[in-house]
Amino acid sequence: MDTNELFNAIKLLESEKNIKRESLFEAIKVSLVNACKTYYGTADNITVNIDPDTCELHVIAAKKVVEDVEDDALEMDLDEAREIDSHFEPGDVVNVEIDPTNFGRIVTSSSKNMVIQKIREDERSVVYEEFAGKEHQIVTGTVQRNIGRNVSINLGRADALLTEKEQIRGEHYNQNDRIKVYILEVKNTPKGLKIRVSRTHPEFIKRLFEEEVSEVREGIVEIRSIAREAGNRTKIAVWSNDPDVDPVGACVGMNGSRVNAVVSELGNEKIDIINWNENPAMMIENALSPAKVISVIADSDEKTAKVVVPDYQLSLAIGKEGQNARLAARLTGFKIDIKSETQARESGDFIDYDSDYDEYYDEDEYYDEEEYYNEDGEYIGDEVSDEESSDAENNDNEEA
């Protein structure tokens, strides 16, 4: 056997497929032992030795010296043994080297197929371990093709499936597009490696911020809670383990550079970043941002809360189609009942707090400034006119 060719082949498989040399040697040994069994009818006396440094290979058959041979595969005639060494006696064992090239084409082909199958199994195992270690992480892949409404994503050494459910609503994926995905699950099945990925999972947001915000990546700033409606809006609550680091400011970045990078990756999905608070009432007030809140009564045992907002803020607090309130509820884990000041007074739920709420928004909250509602609860789009802004301020002063 050409040891140089074997050595080069093993070295190539090691470097390109990341398959351990020892595993390849074991596959070769097993295939040769099976070849001997096929050719001689038995392999009980066969030993295969491979030098790990040079790949020099030897197939040895141990034969017992006898006067009358009954099985050529296991025994050797005394006269034949003494031609090798004159000191051999009946009962001794002679090690005879076998040339595997004499096995014939069919046996050799069978051995080759066994080695190839072992290589494939080992490669699959290596790839599985690689991606199993990336489970719940973000990877970048290339769009290959559409499979019905699902999308096949090439991740390099393996393909992943982005199902319709895990796609951001409104996104379109074209062949060769490079996109980031969150690995949901990696399975090693009899039919091959199965990898499921997502772009809608809330943890996808967290991983994107880890990439963009060093404070999050290093654990200085924690993302404590996430509520997301993929493709539309996300709210995240952040906390700083360092009193000198503003968690919201760190996530927003200078001139919004950090949060805008995440928003861009998500196809301009809106992101509200608020301060996490251990006090449920404060947390709920923050979660309803950008709406202004007059009072919050939270029941930690029942996980319910009653919230009162200024009359002209009710639509903003509830949000378009209830989205703001819905995301706030998910973010806090509380069932939130929102009433306007007038509604609360009529129902007897209003408690008149002596509080100054001249500031329309807390300075420690980041929010998307593009989404507003007028006094009639109508969504008015990209901006608020000076006249409407002035009216809102006058109403606020009159009620105060």
Protein Blocks (a to p, Z undefined) as FASTA:
>chain_A
ZZklmmmmmmmmmmmnopafklmmmmmmmmmmmmmmmmnopaklgccdddfklopacddd
dddddfbdfblklgccfklmmmmpmkbcehiacdddddfklnojklmmmmmmmmmmmmmm
mmmmmmmmmmmmmgoiacddddfbdehjaccddehjaccdddfklpcehiacdehiacdd
ddfbdcddfkbccddddfkbmklmmmmmmmmmmklmnomaccfbdcddehiaccdddddf
bfkbcfklmmnogghlmmmmmmmmnoopacddddddfblklmmmmmmpcbdcfbdcddfk
lopacddddfklmmmmnogghlmmmmmmmmnopacddddfklmmmnopaccddddffbfb
dfkbccdfkbccdfkopaebjaccfklmmmmmmmmmmmZZ
